[in-house]
Amino acid sequence: MNILEPRKYIRGFVVGMVVALQTGQVCAQERVEREEKVMEVFHTISSHDLLGYAAELSAPRYRGRLSGSPEYQAAAEYVAGLLGGWGLRPVMADSSWYQWFPNAWTEVVEPGKVLLRRTGKGTGKGTGIRKLDFPADFYPGANSASGKVTGEVVYAGFGITAPELGYDDYAGLDVKGKILLMEPGVPYTANDPALAAWEPYSYHRYKFRRAQELGAAGLLYTGLTANPNTSYLEGFVYAHISEEVASELTAAAGREFSSLKKEITSGLKPASFATGREVSITAKTRHFAGSRGCNVVAMIGGSDPVLKEEAIIVGAHLDAVGHQGTLFPGALDNASGVADLLGAAQALASLPEKPARSVIFVFFGGEECGLYGSLASTTDPWWPREKVLAMINLDMVGNGTGFFLQGGDSWGGVAAHFIKSNEDFLHRPFRSSENRPSYGRPRSDGAVFLKAGYPTMNLWTTGTVKPVYYHQPLDDIHGLTPEIMEDAAKLIYLGVLGAANDRTLRPGLP
């Protein structure tokens, strides 16, 4: 070996060390700059902007965003326009923002009328007619046929005939030409495997079809909530009534309405009877059987050449319950969740360095009509299920003081990024849970994804600040707390970004 060679090696080693140190310094500097940019964007998420999105979607021009209607489509176009303006791109194979699905809908032309006729049978009040007040006493049926029906009111419990379960609310009951007073749900209340046998009977559509099959003229559905997740049946007229009105009807037969459900559920024995009262229901509607609704689906493509094939999905339903005799704005349910996602989407899209994995934002249609949009997404998926790291659903995330990540404990690797983001920057009360089996019918878009085998979490708020007007006309922007909406958007932004860049995570692994 040449005597000078060791010096050459030493010089090479020193030069390599200097280059490595310089490279390390550059990398460290770049990391600091990236982190500073992430926080700079974090602080651009504004409650003012989010409330503006919610106010726009709750405006009268969208008529409550009933999926299938022209006004819902206008709301979908508004959302797609925002996303495109921020640089997100469509996901669908035809480069469209929209995933279409069949979505019949019914226009409620006017509130209609419900008249209670006092017959003097056991009421002690003599004869006469009481006109129910809208919206204090009744709501029109969102899918009622147009017309007028009059008949004696018969309490039909849950409206279920289930011979394999040894249960029949209609046993020995003459309902032909009558108006049924009916409970939603099923008499079995435990969330255990036995509930699965009752699931087919829990759907409003089953109850309506069964009532018509047996010759009922119409229906009074107890519970004062607007609900388009019902059947349109030609000639079948119905309305929703308050429990106070239901109590008045059953009192005519000497029965206390508040105890009837308990009586049925405690022994799984029907307690149907004729009330002796007569009711008239008038409805004016127009049905559109051939309509369609849509999801708005947009993405930020991943920056890593390998991890971009994996995706995190975040979703919220865009639709609400429509204009059921008056405007139901649907601000908390769910313009709030949509606004939160829009805030997070804009923030993620504005980062110079995009997340390693792809991030998909989906704004579901048809949730209130029967989870049409999420069912379309899982039966005709626009991203391979095995490549989805997590699906995170937001519903009614606009009123509260804290967060609840349902399912977070089942997917701890992803959830850890949300927990840390809250601990480091938001400092809100935060709890999470495992995904537990639900044996009843799915009631949210997240439940549909979970049932289809996706790693699913649902983000909710806790600690309600203002009254919640679920499916009621007072669900407007005055019921929102903008501060929690801002923090929800920031939580989604940081949590999704952290999980999307986490190379230790893999789809299907907790």
VOVEXDREN-931489 format. One line per field, with one value per residue (C-alpha): residue number from 1; residue in three letters; x, y, z. Coordinates in steps of 0.02 Angstrom, whole numbers, plus 32768, in hexadecimal, padded with zeros to 4 digits. Each point is the difference from the previous one (the first is absolute). Layout:
<atoms>
num (NUM  ...)
residu (ALA  ...)
east (X  ...)
north (Y  ...)
up (Z  ...)
</atoms>
This chain:
<atoms>
num (1  2  3  4  5  6  7  8  9  10  11  12  13  14  15  16  17  18  19  20  21  22  23  24  25  26  27  28  29  30  31  32  33  34  35  36  37  38  39  40  41  42  43  44  45  46  47  48  49  50  51  52  53  54  55  56  57  58  59  60  61  62  63  64  65  66  67  68  69  70  71  72  73  74  75  76  77  78  79  80  81  82  83  84  85  86  87  88  89  90  91  92  93  94  95  96  97  98  99  100  101  102  103  104  105  106  107  108  109  110  111  112  113  114  115  116  117  118  119  120  121  122  123  124  125  126  127  128  129  130  131  132  133  134  135  136  137  138  139  140  141  142  143  144  145  146  147  148  149  150  151  152  153  154  155  156  157  158  159  160  161  162  163  164  165  166  167  168  169  170  171  172  173  174  175  176  177  178  179  180  181  182  183  184  185  186  187  188  189  190  191  192  193  194  195  196  197  198  199  200  201  202  203  204  205  206  207  208  209  210  211  212  213  214  215  216  217  218  219  220  221  222  223  224  225  226  227  228  229  230  231  232  233  234  235  236  237  238  239  240  241  242  243  244  245  246  247  248  249  250  251  252  253  254  255  256  257  258  259  260  261  262  263  264  265  266  267  268  269  270  271  272  273  274  275  276  277  278  279  280  281  282  283  284  285  286  287  288  289  290  291  292  293  294  295  296  297  298  299  300  301  302  303  304  305  306  307  308  309  310  311  312  313  314  315  316  317  318  319  320  321  322  323  324  325  326  327  328  329  330  331  332  333  334  335  336  337  338  339  340  341  342  343  344  345  346  347  348  349  350  351  352  353  354  355  356  357  358  359  360  361  362  363  364  365  366  367  368  369  370  371  372  373  374  375  376  377  378  379  380  381  382  383  384  385  386  387  388  389  390  391  392  393  394  395  396  397  398  399  400  401  402  403  404  405  406  407  408  409  410  411  412  413  414  415  416  417  418  419  420  421  422  423  424  425  426  427  428  429  430  431  432  433  434  435  436  437  438  439  440  441  442  443  444  445  446  447  448  449  450  451  452  453  454  455  456  457  458  459  460  461  462  463  464  465  466  467  468  469  470  471  472  473  474  475  476  477  478  479  480  481  482  483  484  485  486  487  488  489  490  491  492  493  494  495  496  497  498  499  500  501  502  503  504  505  506  507  508  509  510)
residu (MET  ASN  ILE  LEU  GLU  PRO  ARG  LYS  TYR  ILE  ARG  GLY  PHE  VAL  VAL  GLY  MET  VAL  VAL  ALA  LEU  GLN  THR  GLY  GLN  VAL  CYS  ALA  GLN  GLU  ARG  VAL  GLU  ARG  GLU  GLU  LYS  VAL  MET  GLU  VAL  PHE  HIS  THR  ILE  SER  SER  HIS  ASP  LEU  LEU  GLY  TYR  ALA  ALA  GLU  LEU  SER  ALA  PRO  ARG  TYR  ARG  GLY  ARG  LEU  SER  GLY  SER  PRO  GLU  TYR  GLN  ALA  ALA  ALA  GLU  TYR  VAL  ALA  GLY  LEU  LEU  GLY  GLY  TRP  GLY  LEU  ARG  PRO  VAL  MET  ALA  ASP  SER  SER  TRP  TYR  GLN  TRP  PHE  PRO  ASN  ALA  TRP  THR  GLU  VAL  VAL  GLU  PRO  GLY  LYS  VAL  LEU  LEU  ARG  ARG  THR  GLY  LYS  GLY  THR  GLY  LYS  GLY  THR  GLY  ILE  ARG  LYS  LEU  ASP  PHE  PRO  ALA  ASP  PHE  TYR  PRO  GLY  ALA  ASN  SER  ALA  SER  GLY  LYS  VAL  THR  GLY  GLU  VAL  VAL  TYR  ALA  GLY  PHE  GLY  ILE  THR  ALA  PRO  GLU  LEU  GLY  TYR  ASP  ASP  TYR  ALA  GLY  LEU  ASP  VAL  LYS  GLY  LYS  ILE  LEU  LEU  MET  GLU  PRO  GLY  VAL  PRO  TYR  THR  ALA  ASN  ASP  PRO  ALA  LEU  ALA  ALA  TRP  GLU  PRO  TYR  SER  TYR  HIS  ARG  TYR  LYS  PHE  ARG  ARG  ALA  GLN  GLU  LEU  GLY  ALA  ALA  GLY  LEU  LEU  TYR  THR  GLY  LEU  THR  ALA  ASN  PRO  ASN  THR  SER  TYR  LEU  GLU  GLY  PHE  VAL  TYR  ALA  HIS  ILE  SER  GLU  GLU  VAL  ALA  SER  GLU  LEU  THR  ALA  ALA  ALA  GLY  ARG  GLU  PHE  SER  SER  LEU  LYS  LYS  GLU  ILE  THR  SER  GLY  LEU  LYS  PRO  ALA  SER  PHE  ALA  THR  GLY  ARG  GLU  VAL  SER  ILE  THR  ALA  LYS  THR  ARG  HIS  PHE  ALA  GLY  SER  ARG  GLY  CYS  ASN  VAL  VAL  ALA  MET  ILE  GLY  GLY  SER  ASP  PRO  VAL  LEU  LYS  GLU  GLU  ALA  ILE  ILE  VAL  GLY  ALA  HIS  LEU  ASP  ALA  VAL  GLY  HIS  GLN  GLY  THR  LEU  PHE  PRO  GLY  ALA  LEU  ASP  ASN  ALA  SER  GLY  VAL  ALA  ASP  LEU  LEU  GLY  ALA  ALA  GLN  ALA  LEU  ALA  SER  LEU  PRO  GLU  LYS  PRO  ALA  ARG  SER  VAL  ILE  PHE  VAL  PHE  PHE  GLY  GLY  GLU  GLU  CYS  GLY  LEU  TYR  GLY  SER  LEU  ALA  SER  THR  THR  ASP  PRO  TRP  TRP  PRO  ARG  GLU  LYS  VAL  LEU  ALA  MET  ILE  ASN  LEU  ASP  MET  VAL  GLY  ASN  GLY  THR  GLY  PHE  PHE  LEU  GLN  GLY  GLY  ASP  SER  TRP  GLY  GLY  VAL  ALA  ALA  HIS  PHE  ILE  LYS  SER  ASN  GLU  ASP  PHE  LEU  HIS  ARG  PRO  PHE  ARG  SER  SER  GLU  ASN  ARG  PRO  SER  TYR  GLY  ARG  PRO  ARG  SER  ASP  GLY  ALA  VAL  PHE  LEU  LYS  ALA  GLY  TYR  PRO  THR  MET  ASN  LEU  TRP  THR  THR  GLY  THR  VAL  LYS  PRO  VAL  TYR  TYR  HIS  GLN  PRO  LEU  ASP  ASP  ILE  HIS  GLY  LEU  THR  PRO  GLU  ILE  MET  GLU  ASP  ALA  ALA  LYS  LEU  ILE  TYR  LEU  GLY  VAL  LEU  GLY  ALA  ALA  ASN  ASP  ARG  THR  LEU  ARG  PRO  GLY  LEU  PRO)
east (8000  803D  802E  7F92  7F64  7FCA  7FFD  7F92  7F88  7FFE  7FDB  7F73  7FB8  8006  7FAF  7F78  7FDF  7FF3  7F88  7F99  7FF8  7FD0  7F7D  7FC0  7FF7  7FA1  7F88  7FE6  7FE3  7F85  7FA5  7FF1  7FC0  7F80  7FC4  7FF5  7F9A  7F8B  7FDE  7FF1  7F75  7FB5  7FE2  7FA8  7F6C  7F7E  7F59  7FC5  801A  7FB4  7F65  7FF3  7FFC  7F7D  7F97  8007  7FCA  7F74  7FBC  7F4C  8039  8037  7F57  804B  8070  7F8A  8064  7FBC  7FB9  8044  802B  806D  805B  801E  804F  806C  803B  802A  806D  8053  8025  805B  8065  8033  8032  8075  8057  7FB0  7FD5  7F6F  800F  7F81  803E  7FA6  8058  7F5B  7FEA  7F61  7FD5  7F4A  7F7D  7F41  7FA9  7F44  7FC0  7F5D  7FDC  7F8F  7F9D  7FAD  7FF7  7F53  7F8B  7FDD  7F55  7FD2  7F47  7FBC  7F77  7FD6  802F  8054  804D  7F81  801E  7F6A  800B  8066  809A  80AF  8076  80B4  8080  8093  808D  7FDA  7F8D  8025  8072  7FC4  803E  809C  7FC7  7F45  7F8D  7F96  7F4C  7F8D  7FD6  7F89  7FEA  8001  80AA  8043  809C  806B  8099  809C  7FA0  805D  7FCA  8090  7FBE  80AE  8014  7F52  7FCE  7F71  7FBF  7F6E  7FC1  7F43  8003  7F90  8060  7FA5  7FD7  8048  808B  808B  805A  80AC  80A8  80A7  8082  7FE8  7FC9  80A6  8078  80A0  8096  802A  7FFC  7F45  7FE3  803C  7F61  7F9A  8064  7F94  7F68  8054  7FFB  7F7A  7FE3  7FD1  7F84  7FAD  7FF1  7FB9  7F7E  7FC7  7FFE  7F84  7F8F  8029  7FCD  8089  807A  802F  80B7  802F  8095  800D  8094  8001  8037  8014  803A  7F50  7F9D  7F98  7F68  7F79  7F64  8051  7FF7  805E  8044  8074  7FB3  8043  7FF5  7F88  7F85  8018  7FD8  7F5F  7FCC  8021  7FB0  7F58  800F  803C  80B5  809A  806F  80A2  7FEC  7FCF  80B0  8041  7F73  8029  80BD  8001  7FA5  8011  7F43  7F98  7F84  7F9C  7F50  7F81  8001  7F4F  8041  7FF4  8084  800D  80A8  8014  80A1  8036  809D  8057  8068  8097  8021  8089  8077  80B2  8074  80BC  809A  8085  80A8  80A6  80B5  80AD  8078  808A  80B2  8058  8012  7FD1  7F91  7F94  7FA6  7FBD  7F7B  7FAD  7F48  7FA7  7F46  7F64  7F50  7FD0  7F45  7F7D  7F45  7FC2  7F6D  7F76  7F7A  8083  80BC  8065  80AC  8068  808A  8040  7FC5  806C  8039  8075  805B  800B  8048  8081  8039  8007  8072  8074  7FFF  8032  808C  8049  7FF4  8060  809A  8096  802E  7F67  7FE1  805C  7F5D  7F6A  7F72  7F4E  7F72  7F50  7F61  7F75  7F54  7F69  8031  7F5A  7FA2  804D  80BF  7FFB  80A5  806B  7FB0  802E  80B2  8017  7FA6  8050  80A1  806A  809B  8036  7FC8  80A3  805E  7F9B  805F  7F66  7F54  7FD2  7F4D  7FBF  7F49  7FBB  80AD  7FD1  7FBF  8064  809F  805D  801C  7FD4  8059  7F92  8066  80A6  8039  7FE6  8078  807A  808C  7F94  7FA5  80A5  801B  7F58  801D  80AD  7FC0  7F7C  807B  8082  7F95  7F44  7FF5  7F4B  7FB4  801E  7FCE  7FFA  7FB7  800B  7F8A  7F7F  7F87  7F59  7F7A  7F7A  7FEF  808E  7FD6  8096  8073  808D  7F9A  7FED  80BC  8020  7F85  8057  80A6  8056  806A  7F82  7FFB  7F78  8028  7F7B  7FFA  7FDC  7FC2  7F6F  8003  7F5B  7F5A  7FFF  7F6B  800F  7FA0  7FA1  7FE9  806A  809D  804E  80AA  7FD0  8010  80B8  8099  8082  8092  7FE7  7FEB  80A8  8054  7FAD  8045  80AC  7FF6  7FD6  808B  8089  7FC1  7FED  80A6  805A  7FB1  801A  80BB  8017  8064  7FEA  7F45  7FB4  7F4D  7FA3  8076  7FCD)
north (8000  80AD  8062  808E  7F95  800B  80BC  7FEE  7F92  8078  8091  7F9C  7FD2  80B6  803E  7F7B  8033  80B6  7FD7  7F92  8088  8081  7F8B  7FDD  80BA  801B  7F73  8043  80AE  7FBC  7FA0  809E  8061  7F78  8000  80BD  7FFB  7F7D  8071  809A  7FA9  7FBF  80B3  802D  7F8F  807D  7FEC  8095  7FA0  7F5F  8059  8050  7F56  7FC1  809E  7FEF  7F4A  8027  808E  7FFA  7FF0  7F4C  7FD5  7F8D  7FA0  7F6B  7F7F  7FE5  80AF  808A  8065  7F74  7FF8  80BC  7FE5  7F74  8074  8086  7F86  7FBC  80B2  8025  7F60  801E  80B2  7FC1  7F88  7F5B  7F8B  7F8A  7F49  7FB0  7FA0  8078  8096  8038  8045  7F9B  7F4B  7FEA  7F8B  7FEE  8074  8019  8092  8056  80BA  8036  808A  803C  7FC5  7FB7  7FE4  7F86  8009  7FA2  7FDD  7FEE  7F7F  8007  7F48  7FFE  80AE  805E  8094  7FF1  800F  8078  800F  8035  803A  7FD5  808A  7FF4  7FED  7FF6  7F67  7FAB  7FF8  7FCC  7F58  801B  7F75  800A  7FEA  8095  7FFB  7FF6  7F6C  7FF2  7F6F  7FBA  7FFF  7F55  7FEF  7F7C  7FFE  7FEE  7FC8  7F5A  7F53  7F88  7F4D  7FB5  806C  7FD8  80B7  8057  80AF  7FE1  7F5F  800C  80B6  8044  808C  8007  80B5  8036  807B  7FAD  804E  7FB1  8000  8004  7F7C  7F4F  7FBC  7FA6  807C  7FA0  8013  7F48  7F7C  7FE6  80B3  7FCF  7F99  809E  806E  7FE4  803C  80A0  8058  8083  7FC0  7F54  804A  806B  7F72  7F8A  8080  801A  7F44  7FEB  8088  8093  80A7  8066  8011  8070  7FE1  8030  8072  80B1  7FEF  801B  7F61  7FE1  7F4C  7FBE  7FB5  805B  7F91  8036  8030  7FEE  80A2  801A  8081  8008  8034  8031  7F89  807B  7FE9  7F43  8008  805C  7F7A  7F6B  8055  7FEE  7F44  8014  7FD4  8064  8015  8015  7F53  7FA1  7FEE  7FC5  7F83  7FB8  7FFC  7FB7  7F62  8004  7FF7  8072  8079  803A  8049  8073  80AD  8033  80A5  8039  8060  8053  8018  8070  8007  8058  7FB8  7FDB  7F63  7FF0  7F46  8009  8079  7FE3  8041  8007  7FFE  8085  7FA7  805D  7FD9  8043  7F88  7FBA  803E  7F5B  7F91  7F65  803C  8069  7F5E  7FFD  8079  804C  8026  8089  8017  805F  7FFB  8098  7FE4  802F  7FE1  8085  8078  7FA1  8085  807B  800B  7F81  8051  7F6B  806E  7F8D  7F66  8009  80A4  8007  7F60  8036  80A9  7FAC  7F91  8093  805C  7F69  7FE2  80B3  7FF9  7F5B  8038  80A1  7FA6  800C  7F4B  7F91  7F6B  7F5F  7F9E  8039  8055  7FEE  8073  7FBE  8063  7F80  8014  7F9A  7FE7  803D  7F9C  7F5A  800B  7FF9  805A  7F98  7F60  8036  8024  7F54  7F98  805D  8040  8086  7FC8  7F4C  7FD4  7FA5  80A2  806A  802A  8046  804A  808F  803E  80A5  801B  808F  8040  80B4  8013  7FD3  8011  7F5C  7F70  7F47  7F91  7F67  7F6C  8057  7F78  7F7D  805E  8045  8023  807B  8042  8029  808E  804D  7FE9  8051  8090  8025  7FF2  8070  8087  7FFA  7FC9  7FCA  7F74  7F65  7F4B  7F6B  7F51  7F5B  7FD4  7F91  7F8F  804F  7F81  807B  805B  8078  80B3  8061  8002  7FC8  7F67  7FD1  8007  7F9E  7F79  7FF7  7FDB  80AA  803B  8081  808A  8081  80AB  804C  8093  7FF5  807F  8050  80BE  802C  7FA6  7F7A  8008  7F58  7FFC  809C  80AC  8051  7FA2  809F  8053  804D  7F52  7FF2  8025  803D  7FE4  7F43  7FFF  8057  7F85  7F6C  803B  8018  7F54  7FAF  8063  7FD0  7F50  7FD0  804F  7FA3  7F58  801A  801C  7F73  7F79  7F84  7FED  7F82  7FE9  7F7D  8009  8057)
up (8000  7FD6  809D  7FC3  7FF0  80B8  7FF0  7F66  8061  8093  7F8C  7FB0  80A9  803B  7F60  8011  80B2  7FD0  7F72  8073  8084  7F7E  7FB8  80AF  8022  7F5C  8029  80AF  7FB9  7F80  8089  8069  7F69  7FDA  80B4  8000  7F5F  8049  8095  7F93  7F9E  80A3  8038  7F5D  802D  8038  8058  7F9A  7F5D  8044  803F  7F55  7FAA  807A  7FEA  7F43  8003  807C  7F94  7FBF  7F4B  8022  8050  8082  7F85  7FEA  7F9F  7F51  7FF2  7F8D  809B  8045  7F5A  800B  80AC  7FB9  7F75  807F  8062  7F62  7FC8  80A3  7FF7  7F4C  8028  8087  7F8B  8032  7F71  7FDC  802E  7F8D  7F68  7F8A  8052  8049  80AF  8013  8027  7FCD  8047  7FF1  807A  7FF4  8066  802B  8003  808E  7FAC  80A0  80B6  7FEE  8094  808C  8053  809F  800B  80B0  8002  80B7  8017  80A8  7FF0  8069  7F8C  7F8E  7F44  7F98  7F93  802F  7F79  8029  7FF5  7F89  802F  80BA  7FF7  7F59  7F6A  7F53  7FC2  7F96  7F89  801A  7F6B  7FD5  803A  8097  806E  8093  8075  80AF  8054  802F  806A  7FA8  806F  7F95  7F65  7FF4  7FC8  8025  800A  8015  809C  8042  7FF5  7FA4  8029  7F89  804D  8017  7FC7  7F75  7FAA  7F59  7FDA  80A7  802A  8062  8093  7FFE  8059  7FA2  8028  8043  80A9  801D  804F  802D  7F8C  7FF4  7F75  8018  7FC5  7F52  7FE6  801F  7F8A  7F63  8063  803D  7F58  7FE8  7F50  8040  807B  7F7B  7F83  8082  8035  7F4D  7FDD  808E  7FBB  8072  7FB6  8051  808F  8092  8029  80B1  801D  7FBF  7F89  7F45  7FA7  7F45  8023  7FE2  7F71  7F80  7FE6  7F88  8060  80AB  8064  80A2  807A  8096  80A6  80AA  8092  8053  7F71  8008  80BA  7FDC  7F83  8071  8096  7FA8  801B  80B3  7FD3  802F  7F68  8062  804E  7F61  7FB9  80A9  800A  7F54  8013  80AF  7FCC  7F42  7FF7  7F90  804E  7F69  800E  7FAF  8050  7FD5  7FBA  7F4D  7F9F  7F56  7FAA  7F68  7F9B  7F62  7FB2  7F59  7FED  7F8C  7FEB  7F7C  8054  8035  8087  800C  806C  7FE4  8002  7FF7  8028  8024  7FAC  806C  7FE7  8022  7F65  8062  808F  7F8B  7FD3  80B2  803A  8097  7FE5  8060  7FE6  8035  7FBB  7F9B  7FFA  8082  800F  7F89  7FFF  8059  8004  803C  7FF2  8063  7FEC  803B  8049  808A  7FA2  7F9B  7FB4  8096  7FD2  7F4A  8032  8070  7F70  7F89  8079  800F  7F44  7FD9  8081  7FC3  7F4B  8025  8044  7F89  802B  7FF4  8075  7FD4  7FF1  7F9D  805F  7FC1  8034  7FE3  801C  8004  7FB6  8032  80B6  8041  7F7B  8031  7FF9  7F42  7FE6  8074  7FBF  7F4F  803A  804D  7F7D  7F6D  8051  7FB1  8063  8028  80AF  8025  7FDD  807A  809F  8058  7FE2  8075  8001  8045  802B  8067  8031  8022  80B1  809A  8064  7FE4  7F88  7FFE  7F81  7FF6  7FC4  8024  8078  7F78  7F8D  807E  7F83  7FA0  8099  8055  7F85  802E  80BA  7FF5  7F95  8082  8091  7FAD  7FB3  8025  80B7  7FF4  8069  7F95  8012  7F8C  7FFF  7FA6  7F73  8053  7FA1  7FD6  7FD6  7FCA  7F5C  7FCE  802A  7FBD  7F6B  8072  8033  7F49  7FE4  80A0  7FCC  7F56  8055  7FFB  8094  803C  8081  8024  8044  8070  8078  80BB  807F  7FA2  800F  7FAB  7FEC  7F79  7F89  7FAA  7F5B  8032  7FB0  8088  7FC8  7FBC  8012  80A8  8049  7FCD  8069  7F83  8077  8005  7F43  7FEB  8074  7FA9  7F58  804E  8050  7F58  7FAB  807A  8025  7F49  7FD2  808A  7FD4  7F46  801C  807E  7FA7  808E  7FDD  7F89  7FC5  8065  8095  80A1)
</atoms>
